Amino acid sequence: MIFLRKTSKSDLKRISENQVYSLIDGTLFLHAAPSWQQQKVLKELMFIFGNYLKDRDYEIFSAPFDVFLEAKDEHEVENATTVVQPDLTIICEKSKLAKTGYIGVPQMIIEITSPSTVRLDRVLKFNKYEEAGVKEYWVVEPENKIITCFVLEPDGRYGRPKIFSEGDIIKVVTFPGLEIHVNKIFEI
């Protein structure tokens, strides 16, 4: 469901705290509950990254978790017109954690698509993440068992995407030494 009325974070108090949404340039996108396949993929990714990051100075969060890409501090949060809730968010600056999420640009974001979120994940969020400077962005498609990885180039744009499917091994650019077998992510 999409509300086409312009809004900001402060207008969202009417929405249930348990509702997952994205607010992009003032347009509100409410998300449907994830399928069990999406939840299984999320669980696997959370486990893989969580184990790798356990003794490192990074944190991993799953939705619902607000990411205020354009805000500079907590004072700007209430008037934010872009607030995303990625399926997975990996951050390294714990000082930027806010009441409901993170203020600034995460190191890495992973979105797990559903038929209703493909445009949001591949176009709107892609553009916002690139513009904000998210270093690595993955779009995971459980239906097709495909993962598309975008890495920010020095010119501030995502380079040519790398696409992985069953049988492939992903070398995570943001975390050298971390290799993920795609089959493990899609074990269902």
N, C-alpha and C positions, 0 to 999 in steps of 0.2 A: 504494500500500500504506500502511496506517495502523497504527502501533503505539499501542494504547490505554493502555499503561502510562505512568504519570507519570514524567517524566524531567527532567533539566536539561542544560545545555551540557557539564558535566563527564562526564556519562554517555555522551556521543556519541563517545568515543574509539574505540569498537568499529567505528564506521562508517567506510568508506573516505573518505579526504580528497577523492576525486573525486565522491562522492555528493552530489547536491543535495537538500536537505531544508528543511523549515520546522518550527520547534518553537513551538507556540502554546499557551500556558498549560499546558506540560508534556506536550502530546500531539505525537508525532512524525509528520510527514507526509513520506514519501519521494516524490520526484518522478521520473517516467519521463523518459527522454531526449526532448528536444523534437523535433518534426517538422521537416522541412526548411523548411516554410512559416513556422513559428515562428522558426526561425533566420534566415530571410531578412528577416522583419519586424524582428527584433532588430538585425540588421546595418544595416538602413536607419535605424532610430531612433538607433543608436549613431553612425552617420555624421552624421546631421542635428544631433543635440545636440552631438556631439564638435566639429564644425566651429564651431558657434555659441559654445561655451564655451571654445574654444581659447585666447583671450587674456583670459579672465576668471578670477576667483578661485574657480572651481568645479571639481569633479572628477566624472567619470561612471564608474560601474563596472557590469559585468554579472555575473550569477550564474556560478559560485558566489562569493558575497560576503556574509559574515555581516553582518546589521544587528541590533544589540543595542538595540532600541527602549527598553527599560526600565532598562538599566544606566546608571549615572552615571560609572563609571570602570572600569579594567581589573580591579580587585579583584572587581567584581560580575559579571564575564563568566562565570566558571566556574559560578556558581549561577543563571545566567539560565534562566528557564523559557519565555521567548519570544525566539526567534532566527529571523528571516526571511531568505530569500535571494531578494529581488526580481529580476526579469529585468533591470531597469535601476534604478540608484540614483544620484541626483545630490545631492552634498553641497557645503557651502560652508565647513565648519570642518575643515580638514585636520588640526588638532591632535587631533581625535577619532578619527583612523584608528588601528585596533588591528592586532594581528598578522594576523587573518584577515578583518577588515572594519572596521565603523564602530560607535562607541559613541554612541548618541543618536538624534536624529530628523533624517532627511534632509530636504532642501528638497522633493524630488520623487521619487516612486516610480512605475514603470511595470511592470505585470504583463501578460504575453502569455498568454492563456488557451489551454487545450486542453480537450476534453470532460471529462477527468478532474480538472481544476483549477478549473472554474467556481465551485463552491461555496466552495472555499478562497479564491479571489481576490475574489469578489463579496460574501462574507459574513464569513468569519473574518478575513481580512487587512484587508478594508475597515474592520471594527470596530476592529482593532488600530491601523491607520494613523490613523483619525479620533481615537481615544482618545489616541494619542501626540502628535498635532499635526502630521502630515505635511501641508505646505501644499497640495500638488497631487498627486493620485493618478489615474493613468490605467489603465483596463482595456481592453486591445486584444484584439479577437476576429478573428483571421485568417480563420476559417471564414466569418464573416458580413461581413467587411470593415467593422467598426464599431469606433469608439473612444469610450469613455465617460470623460468628464473630471469629476473631483470637485475642488472648490476649498474649502479651509477658510474658513469665515466667522468674523467676530469673536467669535461665541458659542462657538467651538470645535467646531462641527459642520460636516459637509460640507453645502453648499447643494444646491440642485436640480442634478442632473447635466446636463451638456451632452453631447449625443450627436452624433457626426459619422460620415459615411460617404463613399463615393466622390464626388468632385466638390466636397467641402467644404474649407474652409481653417480650421485650428485656430490661434487666437491664444493662445499659451501665457501664462497669467496670471503664472506665477512669473518669466518672462523676457520683459518687455515688449519688443516689437519683433520677437520670434521668431514667425513665421507658418509653418505647415507644411501643405503640400498633402497631403491624405489619400491621393490617388492615388499619390503618391511612396512612401508607406509600404507600400502593398499591391501594388506592381509585382512581378508574379511571372511 
